């Protein structure tokens, strides 16, 4: 048998086989993470699309849900604040690009400035998202839930939404919420309805200018407003009132809308918050001169890739969840 001869290929196997695709392993792993996370968000958005198509008649109109603006109480500003949030996040992506470019030119002070602006933009966005959640949870108009599970909302004669708290007068005695200590231990009751149905029906009858709006869409893509007589008859089918939204029911429309809103925007918000934390860590290292000593700012570039991904995902969320 001949002896096996080891052939030297010219590579030092103790140091690997170079940089795949001409980039570092750290940067390539970031791309792998971004790809896998993109598939996750894609699955969420596709599921949202299927659910919306299935329950299209009961799906809320985004302009009516996201119509708040800070310090402008009672002003109808559909999508204005969400658009401002989007602009701030995109602008933070621009400052991140400038930070990466400054790192390539080894300009420490500019990296510090642009990363600081990026962090501030991210904080404003997360704070704005929390404010949107608060308004979404608290609600603004209220609705009545019928025996079949459909929602009835209130409008004036011109079709403009009317909040329940502007016309319902409480007259019924408040009922004490059932708990395990005040009744059967095996029976649990959720939160009480904001208003008793008796009060809603009586107050509605006293306001001849009011109408009931169902979740059915007209050919113009608007909710159907019933006549005065039909509104009174429809209201008799109500079993409880709803204010705001949670994971079980919401005043805006089908419960899945609230579920997807909390899950998708919350998942994205967690990504933005994580990006802020990572940016702060890198920002501190830049100030300490860590990357000046290494002779390169690749860590800034890697966190920049993540931040751009977060911005891009929000563009899709904003498009499909708020605009379409």
C-alpha positions in Angstrom: 0.0 0.0 0.0 1.3 3.4 -0.8 1.8 6.0 1.8 -0.8 8.8 2.1 0.7 12.1 1.3 -0.7 15.3 2.9 -1.0 18.1 0.4 -0.7 21.7 1.7 -3.5 23.6 0.0 -2.1 26.9 1.1 -4.8 27.6 3.7 -4.1 28.0 7.4 -6.9 25.7 8.8 -6.4 27.0 12.3 -7.7 30.4 11.1 -10.6 29.2 9.0 -11.0 29.7 5.3 -11.3 33.5 5.0 -14.4 35.7 4.9 -17.4 34.2 3.2 -18.8 36.5 0.5 -16.1 39.0 1.5 -17.7 40.0 4.8 -17.0 39.2 8.4 -18.7 36.3 10.2 -20.4 38.8 12.5 -21.9 40.7 9.7 -23.0 37.5 7.9 -24.7 36.2 11.1 -26.6 39.5 11.3 -27.8 39.0 7.8 -28.9 35.4 8.7 -30.8 36.8 11.7 -32.5 39.5 9.6 -33.6 36.9 7.0 -35.1 34.7 9.6 -36.8 37.6 11.4 -38.2 38.8 8.1 -39.8 35.5 7.5 -41.4 35.7 10.9 -42.9 39.1 10.3 -44.0 38.0 6.8 -46.0 35.1 8.4 -47.7 37.6 10.8 -48.6 40.0 8.1 -49.9 37.2 5.8 -52.1 35.8 8.7 -53.4 39.4 9.2 -54.3 39.6 5.6 -56.2 36.3 5.6 -58.1 37.3 8.7 -59.0 40.7 7.4 -60.3 39.2 4.1 -62.4 36.6 6.0 -64.0 39.1 8.3 -64.0 42.1 5.9 -67.5 43.2 6.9 -66.6 43.5 10.6 -63.1 44.9 10.1 -62.7 48.5 11.5 -61.8 51.5 9.3 -58.3 52.6 10.3 -59.0 56.3 9.8 -61.7 56.0 12.6 -59.5 54.1 15.0 -56.2 56.0 14.7 -57.5 59.5 14.7 -55.9 60.9 17.8 -53.2 63.5 18.1 -51.4 64.6 21.3 -52.8 67.7 23.0 -55.6 67.9 20.4 -58.4 66.3 22.3 -61.6 65.9 20.3 -59.9 66.8 17.0 -60.4 64.3 14.2 -56.9 63.7 12.8 -56.9 60.4 11.0 -53.5 58.8 10.6 -51.7 62.1 11.2 -49.8 60.9 14.3 -49.0 57.5 12.9 -47.6 59.2 9.8 -45.5 61.4 12.1 -44.2 58.3 14.0 -43.3 56.7 10.7 -41.4 59.8 9.6 -39.4 59.9 12.9 -38.4 56.3 12.6 -37.4 56.7 8.9 -35.4 59.8 9.8 -33.6 57.8 12.5 -32.6 55.4 9.8 -31.0 58.3 7.9 -29.0 59.3 10.9 -27.8 55.7 11.3 -26.6 55.8 7.7 -24.6 58.9 8.5 -23.2 57.3 11.7 -22.0 54.3 9.7 -20.5 56.5 7.0 -18.7 58.6 9.7 -17.3 55.3 11.1 -15.9 54.4 7.8 -14.0 57.7 7.8 -13.0 57.2 11.4 -14.7 60.4 12.5 -15.5 59.6 16.1 -17.4 62.8 17.0 -19.7 62.5 14.1 -20.5 58.9 14.9 -21.4 60.0 18.5 -23.7 62.8 17.2 -25.5 60.7 14.6 -25.9 57.7 16.9 -27.3 60.0 19.6 -29.9 61.3 17.2 -30.8 57.7 16.2 -31.3 56.7 19.8 -33.5 59.8 20.4 -35.6 59.0 17.3 -36.1 55.4 18.5 -37.2 56.5 22.0 -39.7 59.0 20.5 -41.1 56.2 18.3 -41.5 53.7 21.2 -43.1 56.4 23.4 -45.5 57.3 20.6 -46.4 53.7 20.1 -47.2 53.4 23.9 -49.4 56.5 23.5 -51.2 54.9 20.6 -51.7 51.7 22.7 -53.2 53.7 25.5 -55.7 55.4 23.2 -56.6 52.1 21.5 -57.2 50.4 24.9 -59.2 53.2 26.4 -61.3 53.7 23.2 -63.1 56.9 22.2 -66.7 56.1 21.2 -68.0 52.9 22.7 -70.3 50.3 21.2 -73.1 47.9 22.0 -72.6 44.1 21.5 -75.6 42.1 20.3 -76.6 38.6 21.1 -75.1 37.4 17.8 -71.7 39.0 18.7 -71.9 41.9 16.2 -71.3 45.5 17.2 -73.6 48.5 17.0 -72.0 52.0 17.0 -73.7 55.4 17.3 -73.8 58.3 14.8 -75.8 61.5 14.3 -78.2 62.0 11.4 -75.2 62.9 9.1 -73.3 59.7 9.8 -70.7 61.3 12.1 -69.6 59.1 15.1 -71.1 60.0 18.5 -69.4 58.8 21.7 -71.6 57.0 24.1 -70.4 59.1 27.1 -71.9 62.2 25.4 -75.5 61.0 25.5 -75.9 58.0 27.9 -77.2 59.0 31.3 -76.6 56.5 34.1 -79.7 55.8 36.1 -79.5 52.1 37.0 -77.9 51.1 40.3 -74.3 50.0 39.8 -74.0 46.2 40.1 -71.1 44.8 42.1 -68.7 42.7 40.1 -68.8 39.0 41.0 -65.6 37.6 42.5 -64.7 34.2 44.0 -65.0 35.6 47.5 -68.6 37.0 46.9 -70.1 34.0 45.2 -69.4 30.5 43.8 -65.7 29.9 43.9 -65.9 28.2 40.4 -67.5 31.2 38.8 -65.5 34.1 37.5 -66.8 37.3 35.9 -65.0 39.7 33.7 -65.1 43.5 33.9 -68.6 45.0 34.1 -70.1 46.8 31.1 -69.5 50.6 31.2 -73.2 51.3 30.9 -76.3 49.3 31.6 -78.3 48.5 28.4 -81.4 49.9 30.0 -79.7 53.3 30.3 -78.4 53.1 26.7 -81.8 52.4 25.2 -83.5 55.1 27.3 -80.9 57.7 26.5 -80.9 56.8 22.8 -84.7 57.2 22.7 -84.4 60.7 24.2 -82.1 61.8 21.4 -84.1 61.7 18.0 -80.9 62.9 16.1 -79.0 59.7 16.9 -78.7 56.6 14.7 -77.2 53.1 14.9 -74.4 52.0 12.6 -73.8 48.3 11.9 -70.6 46.7 10.8 -71.9 45.9 7.3 -70.1 47.8 4.5 -71.8 49.7 1.8 -70.7 49.8 -1.8 -68.7 52.9 -1.0 -66.8 51.0 1.7 -68.5 52.7 4.6 -70.4 51.2 7.5 -74.2 51.0 7.2 -76.2 53.6 9.1 -79.8 52.5 9.9 -82.9 54.6 9.9 -84.2 55.9 13.2 -86.9 53.2 13.5 -84.5 50.4 12.5 -81.9 51.7 15.0 -84.3 51.4 17.9 -85.3 47.9 17.0 -81.6 46.9 16.4 -80.6 48.3 19.8 -83.1 46.1 21.6 -80.9 43.1 20.6 -77.9 44.5 22.6 -76.7 42.6 25.6 -73.7 44.7 26.8 -71.7 47.8 26.1 -68.0 48.0 25.3 -65.5 50.7 25.7 -62.0 50.4 24.3 -60.2 47.2 23.3 -58.6 44.1 24.7 -57.7 40.6 23.5 -61.3 39.4 23.9 -63.4 42.2 22.4 -63.1 45.8 21.2 -65.4 48.7 20.3 -63.8 49.0 16.8 -64.9 45.8 15.2 -63.9 42.1 15.1 -61.7 41.0 18.1 -59.0 39.7 15.7 -58.3 43.3 14.8 -57.2 44.1 18.3 -55.3 40.8 18.7 -53.3 41.5 15.6 -52.7 45.1 16.6 -51.3 44.2 20.0 -49.2 41.3 18.6 -47.7 42.8 15.5 -47.1 46.3 16.7 -46.0 45.0 20.1 -43.6 42.6 18.5 -42.2 45.4 16.3 -42.0 47.7 19.3 -40.0 45.1 21.1 -37.5 45.0 18.2 -37.2 48.8 18.3 -36.7 48.8 22.1 -34.0 46.1 21.7 -32.4 48.2 19.0 -32.3 51.2 21.3 -30.6 49.2 24.0 -28.0 47.8 21.6 -27.5 51.3 20.1 -26.9 52.7 23.6 -24.3 50.0 24.3 -22.5 50.7 21.1 -22.8 54.4 21.7 -21.1 54.1 25.0 -18.3 52.1 23.4 -17.8 54.8 20.8 -17.5 57.4 23.5 -14.9 55.3 25.3 -12.9 55.0 22.1 -13.2 51.2 21.9 -13.6 51.1 18.1 -10.9 53.8 17.6 -8.5 51.4 19.3 -9.7 48.5 17.0 -9.1 50.7 14.0 -12.7 50.1 12.6 -16.3 50.7 13.4 -17.8 47.5 12.1 -20.0 47.1 15.2 -21.8 50.4 14.3 -22.4 49.0 10.8 -23.8 45.7 12.2 -26.2 47.5 14.5 -27.1 49.7 11.6 -28.2 46.7 9.6 -30.5 45.7 12.4 -31.9 49.2 12.7 -32.6 49.5 9.0 -34.4 46.2 9.1 -36.6 47.4 11.9 -37.4 50.5 9.9 -38.2 48.5 6.8 -40.5 46.2 8.7 -42.5 49.2 10.0 -43.0 50.4 6.5 -44.8 47.2 5.7 -46.7 47.2 9.0 -47.7 50.8 8.4 -48.8 50.0 4.8 -50.8 46.9 5.4 -52.2 47.6 8.9 -52.9 51.3 8.7 -53.2 52.3 5.1 -54.7 49.4 3.1 
